[in-house]
Amino acid sequence: MYDELHSQLVDLLRERSVRRGTFTLASGKTSDLYVDVRQTALHARGSWLIGRLVLARLHPDAVGVGGMTLGADPIAASAATLSTTLDRPVHGFIIRKEQKGHGAGGYLVGAGNLPAGSKVCMVEDTTTTGGSLVKAIERATAAGLEVVQVLTIVDREEGAEQTLADAGYTLEALVTRTQLLADDA
């Protein structure tokens, strides 16, 4: 089942999220490939596929799924929603880019569902250098969460794996740049 769902996700990403041209990425790098996973993650079938595949790969101890807003938001919501249908409730959370200056403050949204020490999976939509994932991990850890897994929907294969390894984590990818471009000649 996993292989069939993975194949469907790759096809949908190619159709909805992959663009060729010249683009400046969030990392500041210039690339001939732009992958806007949000276009797939916010598509009804894409959301379902991503949620199912994240849950299929989810660390057995993880009780939360989340990451840096905005890319991780639909992934966390999909995984959390679908988790109830699989009798494995997993709560979503969001890491803000800027600390909230009013109310309870802080970077973490959804903390009320995840007590200190909760084991979580950090997710990202598209990973290039891994810098934003490391920042999100630092903020989650500072909020008292224990990061047991780091998962990206698309790894652009431009250094994120090494950046995460240097920080003590293993980056897992549902899809890689190589897989997205496999049929290009």
C-alpha positions as CSV (number, residue, x, y, z in Angstrom):
1,M,0.0,0.0,0.0
2,Y,2.8,2.5,0.9
3,D,4.4,2.2,-2.5
4,E,1.1,2.9,-4.4
5,L,0.3,5.9,-2.2
6,H,3.9,7.2,-2.6
7,S,3.6,6.9,-6.4
8,Q,0.3,8.8,-6.3
9,L,2.0,11.5,-4.2
10,V,4.9,11.9,-6.6
11,D,2.5,12.2,-9.5
12,L,0.4,14.8,-7.7
13,L,3.5,16.8,-6.7
14,R,4.7,16.8,-10.3
15,E,1.3,18.0,-11.4
16,R,0.5,20.6,-8.7
17,S,3.8,21.6,-7.1
18,V,6.8,21.4,-9.4
19,R,7.7,24.3,-11.6
20,R,10.8,24.7,-13.8
21,G,12.5,28.1,-14.4
22,T,14.7,30.4,-12.3
23,F,13.7,30.9,-8.7
24,T,15.1,32.4,-5.6
25,L,14.4,30.1,-2.6
26,A,13.8,30.9,1.0
27,S,17.4,29.8,1.7
28,G,18.6,32.6,-0.7
29,K,19.8,30.1,-3.2
30,T,18.8,30.3,-6.9
31,S,17.4,27.2,-8.4
32,D,16.0,25.9,-11.7
33,L,13.4,24.0,-9.7
34,Y,10.6,25.3,-7.5
35,V,8.6,22.9,-5.4
36,D,5.6,24.4,-3.7
37,V,4.3,21.5,-1.6
38,R,1.5,23.6,-0.2
39,Q,-0.3,23.4,-3.5
40,T,-0.4,19.6,-3.0
41,A,-0.8,19.6,0.8
42,L,-3.9,21.9,0.4
43,H,-5.4,19.7,-2.4
44,A,-8.0,17.3,-1.1
45,R,-6.3,14.1,-2.4
46,G,-2.8,15.5,-1.7
47,S,-3.7,16.3,1.9
48,W,-5.0,12.8,2.4
49,L,-1.9,11.2,0.7
50,I,0.5,13.3,2.8
51,G,-1.3,12.5,6.0
52,R,-1.4,8.8,5.3
53,L,2.3,8.6,4.3
54,V,3.4,10.7,7.3
55,L,1.5,8.4,9.6
56,A,2.9,5.3,7.9
57,R,6.4,6.6,8.6
58,L,5.7,8.1,12.0
59,H,8.0,7.1,14.9
60,P,6.1,4.8,17.2
61,D,6.6,7.0,20.2
62,A,5.5,10.3,18.6
63,V,2.4,11.9,19.9
64,G,2.7,15.2,18.0
65,V,3.4,16.3,14.5
66,G,4.4,19.9,13.6
67,G,6.9,22.4,12.4
68,M,7.5,25.9,11.2
69,T,4.5,27.8,9.9
70,L,3.4,28.0,7.1
71,G,4.8,24.9,5.3
72,A,4.2,22.5,8.2
73,D,0.6,23.7,9.0
74,P,-1.3,21.6,6.4
75,I,0.9,18.6,7.0
76,A,0.3,18.7,10.8
77,A,-3.4,19.2,10.4
78,S,-3.7,16.3,7.9
79,A,-1.7,13.9,10.0
80,A,-3.6,14.9,13.2
81,T,-7.0,14.5,11.5
82,L,-6.3,11.2,9.8
83,S,-4.7,9.8,13.0
84,T,-8.1,9.5,14.6
85,T,-9.3,7.2,11.8
86,L,-6.3,4.9,12.5
87,D,-6.9,4.7,16.2
88,R,-3.5,6.4,16.8
89,P,-4.3,10.0,17.9
90,V,-1.5,12.4,17.2
91,H,-1.8,16.1,17.9
92,G,-0.7,18.8,15.6
93,F,1.4,21.9,16.6
94,I,2.8,24.9,14.9
95,I,6.1,26.8,15.5
96,R,5.7,30.6,14.8
97,K,8.4,32.4,12.9
98,E,8.2,35.3,15.4
99,Q,7.5,35.0,19.1
100,K,4.0,36.2,20.0
101,G,4.1,39.4,22.0
102,H,0.7,39.2,23.6
103,G,-1.5,36.6,25.3
104,A,0.6,33.6,26.6
105,G,3.4,34.5,24.2
106,G,5.9,32.0,22.9
107,Y,6.6,30.3,19.6
108,L,4.5,27.1,20.0
109,V,0.9,26.9,19.1
110,G,-0.9,23.7,20.3
111,A,1.2,23.3,23.4
112,G,-1.9,22.6,25.5
113,N,-2.2,19.2,23.8
114,L,1.5,18.3,24.3
115,P,2.7,18.3,27.9
116,A,6.5,18.9,28.5
117,G,8.4,15.8,27.5
118,S,6.0,14.8,24.7
119,K,7.8,13.0,21.8
120,V,7.2,14.7,18.5
121,C,7.9,14.5,14.8
122,M,9.1,17.7,13.2
123,V,7.8,18.1,9.6
124,E,8.6,20.5,6.7
125,D,7.1,20.8,3.3
126,T,10.2,21.4,1.2
127,T,13.7,21.1,2.6
128,T,16.7,22.8,1.0
129,T,19.5,23.6,3.4
130,G,17.7,22.4,6.6
131,G,18.2,25.7,8.4
132,S,14.6,26.4,9.1
133,L,14.1,22.8,10.4
134,V,17.0,23.2,12.8
135,K,15.5,26.5,14.0
136,A,12.1,24.8,14.5
137,I,13.7,21.9,16.4
138,E,15.4,24.4,18.7
139,R,12.1,26.2,19.4
140,A,10.2,22.9,20.0
141,T,13.0,21.7,22.3
142,A,13.0,25.0,24.2
143,A,9.2,24.6,24.7
144,G,9.8,21.2,26.4
145,L,9.1,18.8,23.5
146,E,11.4,15.9,22.7
147,V,12.1,15.6,18.9
148,V,12.3,11.9,18.0
149,Q,11.9,12.2,14.2
150,V,12.4,14.8,11.4
151,L,10.5,14.3,8.2
152,T,10.2,16.4,5.1
153,I,7.7,15.9,2.3
154,V,10.3,16.9,-0.4
155,D,14.0,16.9,0.1
156,R,15.6,19.1,-2.6
157,E,18.9,17.2,-1.9
158,E,20.9,20.5,-1.4
159,G,22.4,20.0,2.0
160,A,19.6,19.5,4.5
161,E,20.5,15.9,5.3
162,Q,24.0,16.9,6.4
163,T,22.8,20.0,8.3
164,L,20.3,17.8,10.3
165,A,23.0,15.2,10.8
166,D,25.3,17.9,12.2
167,A,22.6,18.8,14.6
168,G,22.2,15.2,15.7
169,Y,19.1,14.3,13.7
170,T,18.3,12.0,10.8
171,L,16.3,13.7,8.0
172,E,13.7,11.4,6.4
173,A,12.1,12.4,3.1
174,L,8.8,11.1,1.7
175,V,10.0,12.3,-1.8
176,T,13.4,13.5,-3.1
177,R,14.3,15.8,-6.0
178,T,15.7,12.8,-7.8
179,Q,12.3,11.0,-7.6
180,L,10.5,14.1,-8.8
181,L,12.7,14.5,-11.8
182,A,13.1,10.8,-12.5
183,D,11.1,10.9,-15.7
184,D,12.8,14.1,-17.1
185,A,15.1,13.5,-20.1
